[in-house]
Amino acid sequence: MTAVVSGQAARVGGADRVLGDAEVREFVGARLGELDLDGRSVCLLVPDATRTCPLPLLVGAVHKALHGRVSRLTVLIALGTHGAMSAEALREHVGVYPDTTVINHEWWDPATFADLGTIPSARLEELSDGRMSGDVPVLLNRAVVEHDVAIVVGPVLPHEVVGMSGGNKYFFPGVAGQQIIDVSHWLGALITSAEIIGTTGLTPVRALINDGAALIPAQTYAFSVVTAETDVGEDSRLHSVSFGDCIASWASAAEISAATHVTYLEKPVHRVLSIIPAMYDEIWTGAKGFYKVEPVVADGGEVILYAPHITEIATSHPQIHEIGYHCRDYFVKQWERFEHIHWGVLAHSTHLRGAGTYDAVTGVEQLRVRVTLATGIPEDVCHAVNLGYRDPATIDPAAFGADPDTMVVPRAGEVLFRLGRGVSRP
């Protein structure tokens, strides 16, 4: 096994290979062996089941390296504002380990949070180019600050709000309070997903969450991983594992993810059938099947989210039924109607409709592409939130795949599709 250093991060693996489990365990053990953790308490932040990641392998390797050395080991599920995982689901998702506590981030409970201070209004104005202002309270799950060391363990993927997920994003919004979640997501929406998604550099949203992370009193590190495609039914594997501080580790993994999780097309497509995997159980998360393909859809084209297993729009965010799905300008030009809605909900709405315009005089909204749900959600509910409907029983993926004007994405949500340089939409 060869570990290479990228900036301040050590890395094993690369875009051109898949790691064996023994290599992963050896790398994790060696990196943790280099840290002064004896007698200290450690909190691991890991993703929920909406991210592909071999957590039993990774958490198991961390546990083996730390059990008997640390005073306390806690695994905290970075839910953001997703639904909590059951005890049974946690056992399957993370594994079971002696002297280890596994807990959900209880974002709905104010007692969950510690107050780390604020990001000042002047900084928000700077990052948003004057689009936003106001101090941003920085609230974080108190489990992080009540441990000596916090270690992120999770994947880096193209992301609609921050550019590339991972790193400090596991703190904000992963285990953060509502205010910074709302501000960060709405900042991303104002800039637009099309502008941000897949960006490996320092986006304004990532700069904001890095500012929040700088207030964390605990020492922070990250094992940032890049997952590899596997056959259906196989456990997920890894291209690479990077370790270091949360910024350097993330940057190292983002470099690999940009090579493995971005696919370039030579020309736009008129229709995409995004087959949504079972790990997304509602449109709130299943919408990633739109975000990742919208950049390659021709103007006037269509994205069909095919997910017969999904029966809900958003179980934890009923406000989406109040506002529906619209482009950014629909909200910006009618701000007095919508400013009371959680900005994270507004952001989700704009991300699933993509680019568009709104004329405040005529009340006409023009959207660049059509979004159709072929799910277990009833037709009237789809239309009520301004989305199209198609009976999932009428969907034959093989027939769609034979259509030269259609692109079928078998496991949509994690790979980003982009047009090659110099290619424009017709």
C-alpha positions as CSV (number, residue, x, y, z in Angstrom):
1,M,0.0,0.0,0.0
2,T,1.3,3.5,-0.9
3,A,0.0,6.6,0.9
4,V,0.6,9.8,-1.0
5,V,0.4,13.3,0.4
6,S,-1.8,15.9,-1.3
7,G,-1.3,19.3,0.5
8,Q,-1.7,18.4,4.2
9,A,-3.7,15.2,3.4
10,A,-2.4,11.7,3.1
11,R,-4.2,9.6,0.5
12,V,-4.3,6.0,-0.6
13,G,-5.8,4.9,-4.0
14,G,-6.8,6.9,-7.0
15,A,-9.3,7.4,-9.8
16,D,-7.8,4.5,-11.8
17,R,-8.1,1.8,-9.2
18,V,-10.3,0.2,-6.5
19,L,-9.0,-0.4,-3.0
20,G,-9.1,-3.7,-1.3
21,D,-10.6,-3.8,2.2
22,A,-7.2,-4.7,3.8
23,E,-5.7,-1.6,2.2
24,V,-8.4,0.6,3.7
25,R,-8.1,-0.9,7.1
26,E,-4.3,-0.5,7.1
27,F,-4.5,3.1,6.0
28,V,-7.1,4.0,8.6
29,G,-5.2,2.3,11.3
30,A,-1.9,3.9,10.4
31,R,-3.3,7.4,10.2
32,L,-5.0,7.1,13.6
33,G,-1.9,5.6,15.1
34,E,-0.1,8.8,14.3
35,L,-2.5,10.9,16.4
36,D,-2.3,11.6,20.1
37,L,-5.7,10.2,21.0
38,D,-5.0,8.1,24.1
39,G,-7.4,8.8,26.9
40,R,-9.3,11.4,24.8
41,S,-13.0,11.3,23.6
42,V,-13.7,11.0,19.9
43,C,-16.9,11.7,18.0
44,L,-17.2,10.3,14.4
45,L,-19.5,12.1,12.0
46,V,-20.9,9.8,9.3
47,P,-23.6,10.1,6.6
48,D,-27.0,8.6,6.7
49,A,-28.3,6.0,4.3
50,T,-28.8,8.6,1.5
51,R,-25.1,8.4,0.6
52,T,-23.3,5.3,-0.8
53,C,-20.4,4.5,1.5
54,P,-19.0,1.3,3.0
55,L,-19.4,2.5,6.6
56,P,-19.1,-0.9,8.3
57,L,-15.6,-1.2,6.7
58,L,-14.6,2.3,7.6
59,V,-16.1,2.6,11.1
60,G,-14.9,-0.9,11.9
61,A,-11.4,0.1,11.0
62,V,-11.7,3.3,13.1
63,H,-13.0,1.2,16.0
64,K,-10.2,-1.3,15.8
65,A,-7.6,1.5,15.9
66,L,-9.3,3.4,18.8
67,H,-10.9,0.8,21.0
68,G,-9.0,0.6,24.3
69,R,-7.1,3.9,23.5
70,V,-9.9,6.5,23.7
71,S,-12.0,7.3,26.7
72,R,-15.3,7.5,24.7
73,L,-16.3,6.8,21.1
74,T,-19.5,8.2,19.7
75,V,-20.8,7.8,16.2
76,L,-23.1,10.7,15.2
77,I,-25.3,10.4,12.1
78,A,-25.1,13.7,10.1
79,L,-28.8,13.8,9.1
80,G,-28.9,17.5,8.2
81,T,-32.7,17.7,8.2
82,H,-33.4,14.2,6.9
83,G,-35.5,11.8,8.9
84,A,-34.0,9.8,11.8
85,M,-32.8,6.3,11.3
86,S,-34.3,3.5,13.4
87,A,-32.1,1.4,15.7
88,E,-32.3,-1.5,13.3
89,A,-31.3,0.7,10.4
90,L,-28.4,2.1,12.3
91,R,-27.1,-1.4,13.1
92,E,-27.2,-2.3,9.4
93,H,-25.8,1.0,8.3
94,V,-22.9,1.5,10.7
95,G,-22.4,-1.9,12.3
96,V,-22.3,-2.8,16.0
97,Y,-19.1,-2.2,18.1
98,P,-18.2,-2.7,21.8
99,D,-18.1,0.5,23.9
100,T,-19.5,2.6,21.1
101,T,-22.6,4.8,21.1
102,V,-24.4,5.5,17.8
103,I,-26.9,8.4,17.7
104,N,-28.9,10.4,15.2
105,H,-28.5,14.1,15.0
106,E,-31.8,15.2,16.5
107,W,-32.1,18.4,14.6
108,W,-35.7,18.9,15.7
109,D,-34.7,19.2,19.4
110,P,-33.3,22.6,20.5
111,A,-31.5,20.9,23.4
112,T,-29.3,19.2,20.8
113,F,-27.3,22.3,20.0
114,A,-24.4,24.3,21.4
115,D,-24.0,27.9,20.4
116,L,-20.6,28.6,18.9
117,G,-21.1,32.3,18.1
118,T,-22.0,34.0,14.8
119,I,-20.7,34.6,11.3
120,P,-21.1,38.4,11.0
121,S,-23.3,40.1,8.5
122,A,-20.4,41.7,6.7
123,R,-19.0,38.3,5.9
124,L,-22.3,37.0,4.5
125,E,-22.6,40.1,2.4
126,E,-19.1,39.6,1.0
127,L,-19.7,35.9,0.2
128,S,-23.1,36.6,-1.4
129,D,-22.0,39.6,-3.4
130,G,-24.5,41.7,-1.5
131,R,-27.5,39.3,-2.1
132,M,-27.8,38.5,1.6
133,S,-27.1,40.1,4.9
134,G,-27.6,39.5,8.6
135,D,-25.6,37.7,11.3
136,V,-25.7,33.9,11.0
137,P,-26.0,32.1,14.3
138,V,-23.7,29.0,14.4
139,L,-25.4,26.2,16.3
140,L,-23.9,22.8,16.3
141,N,-24.8,19.4,17.8
142,R,-23.4,19.5,21.3
143,A,-22.0,16.0,20.9
144,V,-19.2,17.5,18.7
145,V,-18.1,20.1,21.2
146,E,-18.5,17.7,24.2
147,H,-15.8,15.4,22.7
148,D,-12.1,16.2,22.4
149,V,-11.8,15.2,18.8
150,A,-14.2,15.1,15.9
151,I,-13.5,12.9,12.9
152,V,-15.6,13.0,9.7
153,V,-15.9,9.7,7.9
154,G,-17.8,10.0,4.6
155,P,-17.8,10.4,0.8
156,V,-17.1,13.3,-1.4
157,L,-19.6,13.7,-4.3
158,P,-20.7,16.5,-6.7
159,H,-23.3,18.6,-4.8
160,E,-25.9,21.1,-5.8
161,V,-25.4,23.5,-2.9
162,V,-21.7,23.5,-2.1
163,G,-20.0,22.2,-5.2
164,M,-18.5,19.0,-3.8
165,S,-19.9,17.5,-0.7
166,G,-17.9,16.2,2.3
167,G,-15.4,17.7,4.7
168,N,-16.8,20.4,6.8
169,K,-20.2,19.9,5.2
170,Y,-20.7,17.1,7.7
171,F,-20.7,19.8,10.4
172,F,-22.7,22.4,8.5
173,P,-25.4,21.5,7.6
174,G,-24.8,17.8,8.7
175,V,-25.3,18.4,12.4
176,A,-26.0,22.1,12.4
177,G,-28.9,24.3,13.5
178,Q,-31.6,25.5,11.2
179,Q,-30.4,29.1,10.7
180,I,-27.0,28.2,9.1
181,I,-28.7,25.4,7.1
182,D,-31.2,27.9,5.7
183,V,-28.6,30.6,4.9
184,S,-26.1,28.2,3.3
185,H,-28.8,26.5,1.1
186,W,-30.4,29.8,0.0
187,L,-27.0,31.3,-0.8
188,G,-26.4,28.3,-3.0
189,A,-29.9,28.7,-4.6
190,L,-29.3,32.4,-5.3
191,I,-26.0,31.5,-7.1
192,T,-27.9,28.5,-8.7
193,S,-27.1,24.8,-8.7
194,A,-26.0,25.0,-12.4
195,E,-23.2,27.4,-11.4
196,I,-22.1,25.5,-8.3
197,I,-22.6,21.8,-8.8
198,G,-19.4,19.8,-9.2
199,T,-17.1,22.8,-8.5
200,T,-13.9,21.6,-6.8
201,G,-12.7,25.0,-5.8
202,L,-13.8,27.2,-2.8
203,T,-17.4,28.1,-3.5
204,P,-19.1,30.9,-1.5
205,V,-21.2,28.2,0.3
206,R,-18.1,26.2,1.2
207,A,-16.4,29.3,2.5
208,L,-19.4,30.0,4.7
209,I,-19.4,26.5,6.2
210,N,-15.6,26.6,6.6
211,D,-16.1,29.8,8.6
212,G,-18.6,28.0,10.8
213,A,-16.2,25.0,11.3
214,A,-13.4,27.3,12.4
215,L,-15.5,28.0,15.5
216,I,-15.6,24.4,16.6
217,P,-13.5,24.0,19.8
218,A,-12.8,20.3,19.2
219,Q,-9.9,19.1,17.0
220,T,-11.3,18.1,13.7
221,Y,-10.0,15.6,11.1
222,A,-11.6,13.8,8.1
223,F,-11.4,10.5,6.3
224,S,-12.8,11.7,3.0
225,V,-13.5,8.8,0.6
226,V,-14.5,8.4,-3.0
227,T,-16.7,5.5,-3.8
228,A,-16.4,3.2,-6.8
229,E,-19.2,1.8,-9.0
230,T,-20.1,-1.8,-8.2
231,D,-22.5,-4.4,-9.6
232,V,-26.0,-4.5,-8.2
233,G,-26.1,-6.3,-4.9
234,E,-22.4,-5.9,-4.2
235,D,-21.1,-3.9,-1.2
236,S,-19.8,-0.5,-2.1
237,R,-16.1,-0.1,-2.7
238,L,-13.6,2.8,-2.7
239,H,-11.4,4.5,-5.2
240,S,-9.5,6.4,-2.5
241,V,-9.3,7.4,1.1
242,S,-7.8,10.8,2.1
243,F,-7.0,11.8,5.7
244,G,-6.0,15.1,7.3
245,D,-7.7,18.3,8.4
246,C,-11.2,18.7,7.1
247,I,-10.2,21.1,4.3
248,A,-7.1,19.4,3.0
249,S,-8.7,15.9,3.2
250,W,-11.8,17.2,1.3
251,A,-9.7,18.9,-1.4
252,S,-7.7,15.7,-1.9
253,A,-10.9,13.6,-2.3
254,A,-12.6,16.2,-4.5
255,E,-9.8,15.9,-7.0
256,I,-10.5,12.2,-7.3
257,S,-14.3,12.6,-7.3
258,A,-14.1,15.0,-10.2
259,A,-12.4,12.3,-12.2
260,T,-14.7,9.4,-11.2
261,H,-18.1,11.0,-10.6
262,V,-18.4,13.5,-13.5
263,T,-19.4,12.2,-16.9
264,Y,-19.1,14.5,-20.0
265,L,-21.4,14.2,-23.0
266,E,-20.6,15.4,-26.5
267,K,-24.1,16.8,-27.1
268,P,-27.2,17.6,-25.1
269,V,-30.1,15.1,-24.7
270,H,-33.8,15.8,-25.1
271,R,-35.0,13.5,-22.4
272,V,-33.5,11.7,-19.4
273,L,-34.9,8.8,-17.5
274,S,-33.4,8.9,-14.0
275,I,-33.9,5.6,-12.2
276,I,-33.9,6.6,-8.5
277,P,-32.3,4.0,-6.2
278,A,-34.0,2.7,-3.1
279,M,-31.7,4.7,-0.8
280,Y,-33.7,7.8,-1.7
281,D,-37.2,7.3,-0.1
282,E,-38.8,10.6,-0.9
283,I,-38.5,13.4,-3.5
284,W,-36.6,15.6,-1.0
285,T,-33.6,13.3,-1.5
286,G,-34.6,11.6,-4.8
287,A,-34.4,15.0,-6.5
288,K,-30.7,14.4,-6.8
289,G,-31.6,12.4,-9.8
290,F,-32.6,15.7,-11.4
291,Y,-29.8,17.9,-10.1
292,K,-27.1,15.6,-11.5
293,V,-28.5,15.4,-15.1
294,E,-30.1,18.8,-15.7
295,P,-26.9,20.3,-17.1
296,V,-27.0,18.0,-20.2
297,V,-30.7,18.4,-21.0
298,A,-31.6,20.5,-24.0
299,D,-33.8,23.6,-23.6
300,G,-37.4,22.4,-23.6
301,G,-36.3,18.9,-22.7
302,E,-37.6,16.6,-19.9
303,V,-36.3,14.7,-16.9
304,I,-38.4,11.8,-15.7
305,L,-37.7,10.7,-12.1
306,Y,-38.6,7.0,-12.1
307,A,-39.1,5.7,-8.6
308,P,-42.2,3.5,-8.0
309,H,-41.0,3.0,-4.4
310,I,-41.3,6.8,-3.5
311,T,-44.7,7.8,-2.1
312,E,-43.9,11.1,-0.4
313,I,-42.6,14.5,-1.5
314,A,-41.0,15.3,1.8
315,T,-42.0,13.8,5.1
316,S,-40.0,16.3,7.3
317,H,-40.7,19.4,5.2
318,P,-44.4,19.9,4.6
319,Q,-43.8,23.5,3.6
320,I,-42.9,22.3,0.1
321,H,-46.6,21.5,-0.4
322,E,-47.4,25.1,0.4
323,I,-45.0,26.6,-2.2
324,G,-44.6,23.9,-4.8
325,Y,-41.6,23.8,-7.1
326,H,-40.4,26.9,-9.0
327,C,-37.4,28.6,-10.4
328,R,-35.3,31.0,-8.3
329,D,-36.7,34.2,-9.7
330,Y,-40.3,33.1,-8.9
331,F,-39.3,33.5,-5.2
332,V,-36.9,36.4,-5.5
333,K,-39.4,38.6,-7.3
334,Q,-42.2,37.8,-4.8
335,W,-40.0,37.8,-1.7
336,E,-42.7,39.2,0.5
337,R,-44.8,36.2,-0.1
338,F,-42.1,33.6,0.6
339,E,-39.6,35.1,3.1
340,H,-41.3,33.3,6.0
341,I,-40.7,29.9,4.5
342,H,-37.5,28.0,5.6
343,W,-34.9,29.1,3.1
344,G,-33.7,25.5,2.8
345,V,-37.1,24.5,1.5
346,L,-37.1,27.4,-1.0
347,A,-33.6,26.2,-2.1
348,H,-34.8,22.6,-2.6
349,S,-37.7,23.9,-4.7
350,T,-35.5,25.9,-7.0
351,H,-33.0,23.1,-7.4
352,L,-35.6,20.7,-8.7
353,R,-37.0,23.1,-11.3
354,G,-33.6,24.4,-12.5
355,A,-33.2,27.5,-14.6
356,G,-36.2,29.7,-15.5
357,T,-37.6,33.2,-15.5
358,Y,-40.6,34.9,-13.8
359,D,-42.3,38.0,-15.0
360,A,-43.7,39.8,-11.9
361,V,-46.1,41.9,-14.1
362,T,-47.8,39.0,-16.0
363,G,-47.3,36.4,-13.3
364,V,-45.9,34.0,-16.0
365,E,-43.1,31.6,-15.1
366,Q,-41.0,30.0,-17.9
367,L,-39.0,26.9,-17.0
368,R,-36.1,25.6,-19.0
369,V,-36.9,21.9,-18.7
370,R,-39.9,19.8,-17.7
371,V,-39.8,17.6,-14.6
372,T,-42.0,14.6,-14.5
373,L,-42.5,12.2,-11.5
374,A,-43.1,8.5,-12.3
375,T,-43.5,7.5,-8.7
376,G,-46.0,6.3,-6.2
377,I,-47.1,9.9,-5.6
378,P,-50.6,10.5,-6.9
379,E,-51.2,12.6,-10.0
380,D,-53.1,15.4,-8.2
381,V,-50.3,15.8,-5.6
382,C,-47.7,16.1,-8.4
383,H,-49.7,18.7,-10.2
384,A,-50.4,20.6,-7.0
385,V,-46.6,21.1,-6.5
386,N,-46.1,22.1,-10.1
387,L,-44.5,18.9,-11.3
388,G,-45.5,16.6,-14.1
389,Y,-46.9,13.1,-13.6
390,R,-46.6,9.8,-15.4
391,D,-47.9,6.4,-14.4
392,P,-44.8,4.4,-13.4
393,A,-46.4,1.3,-14.8
394,T,-46.0,2.8,-18.3
395,I,-42.2,3.1,-17.9
396,D,-40.1,0.5,-19.7
397,P,-36.4,1.4,-19.1
398,A,-35.3,-0.8,-22.0
399,A,-37.6,0.9,-24.4
400,F,-36.4,4.3,-23.2
401,G,-32.8,3.1,-23.6
402,A,-33.5,2.3,-27.3
403,D,-34.6,5.8,-28.0
404,P,-31.7,7.9,-29.4
405,D,-33.1,11.1,-27.9
406,T,-33.2,9.6,-24.4
407,M,-30.5,9.0,-21.8
408,V,-31.2,6.4,-19.2
409,V,-29.3,6.7,-15.9
410,P,-29.6,3.4,-14.1
411,R,-28.6,4.6,-10.6
412,A,-29.2,8.3,-10.6
413,G,-28.2,10.7,-7.9
414,E,-24.4,10.6,-7.4
415,V,-22.8,10.9,-10.8
416,L,-22.9,14.4,-12.4
417,F,-23.4,14.7,-16.1
418,R,-22.0,17.7,-17.9
419,L,-21.5,18.9,-21.5
420,G,-18.0,18.8,-22.7
421,R,-16.2,22.1,-23.1
422,G,-17.4,24.0,-26.1
423,V,-20.6,22.1,-26.3
424,S,-23.8,24.2,-26.0
425,R,-27.5,23.3,-25.9
426,P,-29.5,23.6,-29.1
